[in-house]
Amino acid sequence: MLKSGALVLFLAVAASQFHQYQCVRIIGTGSADFSSCPITYFGLNHTVLQIHFEDPLFKVCAKDDNPDCLLLVVPGTDRASVEVLGQGPGLGSLIQKTFHNIKSASPCTLKIKLQDSAGMTHLTFLVFNFGKQSVLQFNPTRLFTLSDLNVTFVFHSNPATSTLYKLSDWKNGVLIDSSGWSGYSSW
């Protein structure tokens, strides 16, 4: 049987291992505060995202006066589930093997699921927080009906780059280092 002092110590250790879980559902247009897991998007630190659906376009932007945005074509979706997950990839992960400039573990991950009106997920994308660096990972489900994913990055209201990723090349997803546009990798 545990003595009261040992029980208090056990509970303190258990509480320190608990990661706060946060989830927001957005239908149509809305914002998500993820200050518990800030991300660096092309060199700027962000804690709030503006999300907007206009079928077939999904738009997620930093909440700034002249925001940077990510645009995706995902037909049939009108809502997003935005979750902050307490732990991300550790040292030696596939992400670190793909992007050699990432030298730390990810303390948290932002998970965004793009869903239809029935709540079925068509595309999941993850934003891994590595401090001053972030990596995006896109994973389609069987409900994703296009043969490729069009990813457009917009900087200060000007489209900077648009890339088409062939679904047949994806295997397990597409990784993009969004810290300063150092490229992408299909895996």
C-alpha positions in Angstrom: 0.0 0.0 0.0 1.3 3.5 -0.9 1.9 6.0 1.9 0.4 9.4 1.4 3.7 11.1 0.5 4.5 8.5 -2.1 0.9 8.8 -3.5 1.3 12.6 -3.8 4.7 12.1 -5.6 3.1 9.5 -7.9 0.2 11.9 -8.8 2.6 14.8 -9.4 4.7 12.7 -11.8 1.6 11.4 -13.5 0.2 15.0 -13.9 3.5 16.2 -15.4 3.2 13.6 -18.1 -0.3 14.7 -19.1 -0.5 16.8 -22.3 -3.4 19.2 -22.7 -5.7 18.1 -25.5 -7.4 20.8 -27.6 -9.8 20.3 -30.4 -12.0 22.8 -32.4 -14.5 22.0 -35.2 -15.0 24.7 -37.8 -17.9 24.6 -40.3 -17.6 27.0 -43.3 -15.5 29.8 -41.8 -13.9 30.3 -38.4 -10.7 30.6 -36.5 -8.7 28.2 -34.3 -6.3 29.3 -31.5 -3.5 26.9 -31.0 -1.2 29.0 -28.8 -0.3 25.8 -26.9 1.5 24.7 -30.0 2.6 27.7 -32.0 4.0 27.0 -35.5 6.5 28.7 -37.7 5.1 29.1 -41.2 7.7 30.4 -43.7 9.7 32.2 -41.0 6.9 33.7 -39.0 5.5 32.4 -35.7 1.7 31.9 -35.6 -0.8 31.0 -32.9 -4.2 31.6 -34.6 -5.5 30.3 -38.0 -8.4 31.6 -40.0 -10.1 28.8 -41.9 -12.5 29.2 -44.9 -14.2 26.7 -47.1 -15.6 27.6 -50.5 -16.1 24.3 -52.4 -13.8 23.0 -53.8 -11.3 25.4 -52.2 -10.0 25.2 -48.6 -8.1 28.2 -47.3 -6.1 28.4 -44.1 -4.4 31.7 -43.2 -2.5 33.3 -40.4 -4.6 35.8 -38.5 -2.8 38.9 -39.6 -3.6 42.1 -41.5 -1.8 40.8 -44.6 -1.8 37.1 -44.0 0.2 34.2 -45.5 -2.1 31.4 -46.6 -2.2 27.8 -47.7 -4.8 26.9 -50.4 -5.9 23.4 -51.1 -8.4 22.0 -53.6 -10.4 19.4 -51.7 -13.9 19.0 -53.3 -16.9 18.1 -51.1 -15.4 19.4 -47.8 -17.1 22.2 -45.7 -15.6 21.7 -42.2 -12.4 21.1 -40.4 -11.4 19.4 -37.2 -8.4 21.2 -35.7 -6.5 19.3 -32.9 -3.4 20.1 -30.9 -1.7 16.8 -30.2 0.8 16.8 -27.2 3.6 15.1 -28.9 5.2 15.0 -32.3 8.0 13.0 -34.0 11.1 12.4 -31.9 14.7 12.3 -32.8 15.6 10.0 -35.6 12.1 10.2 -37.1 11.4 10.0 -40.9 11.0 13.8 -41.0 14.5 14.3 -39.6 15.8 11.7 -42.1 14.1 13.6 -44.9 15.0 17.1 -43.8 18.5 17.1 -42.4 18.3 20.7 -41.2 15.8 19.6 -38.4 17.8 18.7 -35.3 15.2 18.6 -32.5 12.2 16.6 -31.5 8.7 18.0 -32.1 7.0 18.8 -28.8 3.5 19.1 -30.4 1.6 18.6 -33.6 -1.3 20.5 -35.2 -3.7 18.0 -36.9 -6.3 19.3 -39.4 -8.9 17.0 -40.9 -10.9 18.3 -43.8 -14.3 16.7 -43.7 -17.7 16.6 -45.6 -21.1 17.4 -44.1 -21.4 13.8 -42.8 -18.1 14.2 -40.8 -16.1 11.9 -43.1 -12.5 12.9 -43.5 -11.2 13.4 -47.1 -7.7 14.8 -46.3 -5.7 15.0 -43.1 -2.7 17.3 -42.8 -0.3 17.6 -39.9 1.8 20.5 -39.0 4.8 19.4 -36.9 6.3 22.0 -34.6 10.1 21.9 -34.4 10.5 25.3 -32.8 11.7 27.7 -35.5 10.9 25.1 -38.1 7.7 23.4 -39.2 6.9 20.5 -41.5 3.6 19.8 -43.2 2.4 16.3 -44.0 -0.6 15.7 -46.3 -2.5 12.3 -46.2 -5.6 11.7 -48.4 -8.2 9.1 -47.5 -10.1 7.0 -50.0 -12.7 9.8 -50.1 -10.2 12.2 -51.7 -11.5 12.0 -55.3 -8.8 13.9 -57.2 -5.8 12.3 -58.8 -3.5 15.0 -57.5 -3.4 17.6 -54.7 -2.9 21.2 -55.6 -1.0 23.1 -52.9 -0.7 26.9 -53.2 1.2 29.1 -50.8 0.2 32.8 -50.7 2.5 35.4 -49.1 1.0 38.8 -48.3 -1.9 38.2 -50.6 0.3 37.2 -53.6 0.4 33.6 -54.8 4.1 32.6 -54.4 4.1 29.0 -55.5 1.6 26.4 -56.6 2.5 22.7 -56.8 0.6 19.7 -58.0 1.3 16.5 -56.2 0.3 13.3 -58.1 -1.6 11.0 -55.8 0.1 7.9 -57.3 3.4 9.3 -56.1 2.3 9.8 -52.5 2.5 6.3 -51.1 2.3 7.4 -47.4 2.0 11.2 -47.8 3.8 14.3 -48.9 6.1 16.2 -46.6 6.9 20.0 -47.0 9.3 22.0 -44.9 7.4 25.2 -44.4 10.0 27.0 -42.4 11.5 28.8 -45.3 10.6 26.7 -48.4 13.4 24.2 -48.5 11.3 21.9 -50.6 9.2 18.8 -50.4 9.5 15.1 -50.4 7.0 12.4 -51.4 7.2 9.2 -49.3 
